[in-house]
Amino acid sequence: MTTGAPDRDRLPVTIVSGYLGAGKTTLLNHVLTNQQGYRVAVLVNDMGEINVDAQAIARENEAEGIIDLSNGCICCRLQGDLLEEAHSLAQSRDFNALLVESSGISEPVPVARVFLEGTPDSDVDPTAHFDLDSMVTVVDAFGFWKEFDAGESLPGGAPDPERPMSEVLIEGIEFCDLLVLNKCDLVPDDVLDEIDATLETLQPEARRVHTVGSEVDPGLVIDTGRFDFEAVRRSPGWKRRLASGEHDHDQNTQHDHNHGHDHPPAATRAGVSSIVFESPEPFDPAALAGWLEPADWDGSILRTKGVCHVAGTDDVIGVSQAGPSVRAGPIGTWEPDDDRVTRLVIIGRDLEEAAIRAALEGCLLEAVEGAGDDGGDGRQSGPSTDPDPDAVFPLETVAE
């Protein structure tokens, strides 16, 4: 990055996401006090009637250009307000960079689309005024595993308050080009290695930075020229595994530390790995649902994503699991010339690959009569109790 970037026709926009308490506001304050010659404006979203984050930023920075969007979420009900306020800042020509801090419960893709496609609630053409420059996700190293807690859901006032926080956490990790792993001083090195390996497996293409107090080089956040929407959409680890169909190998990703120890070991050495399961044989509907709905979640399988061929239906059954939360249901229809093949990617810690494969194979229609044993991964596969797919899918469940 060139310090003090010159004015240009389109305002570079950085969107900062991350769950509640991860350190987003701290990162913005750090950038605002180290602008490196830029003139940075900030839009801050908060679900409450009073925008506490915006007030905190204003207290620590006397500069103008701090606007709060309160009592709603910019990924849904406040999209029009977001675009209108951003347009006002762009028209003022007083700033040459814009930081947007989304609320801790916002989904990153809809916010990105506001600056790429616009919104029905505004006549502003974002492509004429903005250049979506970077998607930054801040991750709380200290609270990382706690945020997968089966009992935790989004706060009241969220677009979908019943949605587990683990889904929002993983979606933020998967859709970004910079991952800021914050509060690294609060966890031991072995735990930090495991979290870092998990982030790399979930999102192998994003640059990763370790920080204390969200102290990141502003040059990694402002006017980077890094964001490519289609590339980021293709970059989550599960999509790359489906595309390659190969076993895990060390990723060659960019990684920075703001503290002095060596680069963490490869994901496999930290116990984080992924499995691709493929089969042309159809699943028994109820047996598959039984595997997807474990009685409890032991923390080993962090992410499952893909499509399933299920007996008795022409529907393509999509599967999306994030921590203890599982959603599965029709996402399309198999065409007559399609190869009906199940393709699932499973990402997790200390995965027992043989047991997982055996459990899934036990859910296939041809094997279901001989199944019934615990597959060893905490999930049950067994004889069908209801062969009608429409009675089983869609399903949404959160394990205890």
FENWOSUL-V62377 format. One record per helix or strand of 3 or more residues. SS is the DSSP state (2 for helix, 1 for strand). FROM is the first residue (numbers start at 1). LEN is the number of residues. If there is no record, write none. Layout:
SS_FROM_LEN / SS_FROM_LEN
This chain:
1_11_7 / 2_24_9 / 1_40_7 / 2_52_9 / 1_66_5 / 2_79_14 / 1_97_5 / 2_108_10 / 2_126_4 / 1_130_11 / 2_146_3 / 2_165_10 / 1_178_5 / 2_184_3 / 2_189_14 / 1_207_4 / 2_218_3 / 2_229_6 / 2_237_8 / 1_255_3 / 2_267_4 / 1_272_8 / 2_285_8 / 1_301_8 / 1_315_8 / 1_325_9 / 1_342_8 / 2_353_9 / 2_368_3 / 2_389_3 / 1_395_4
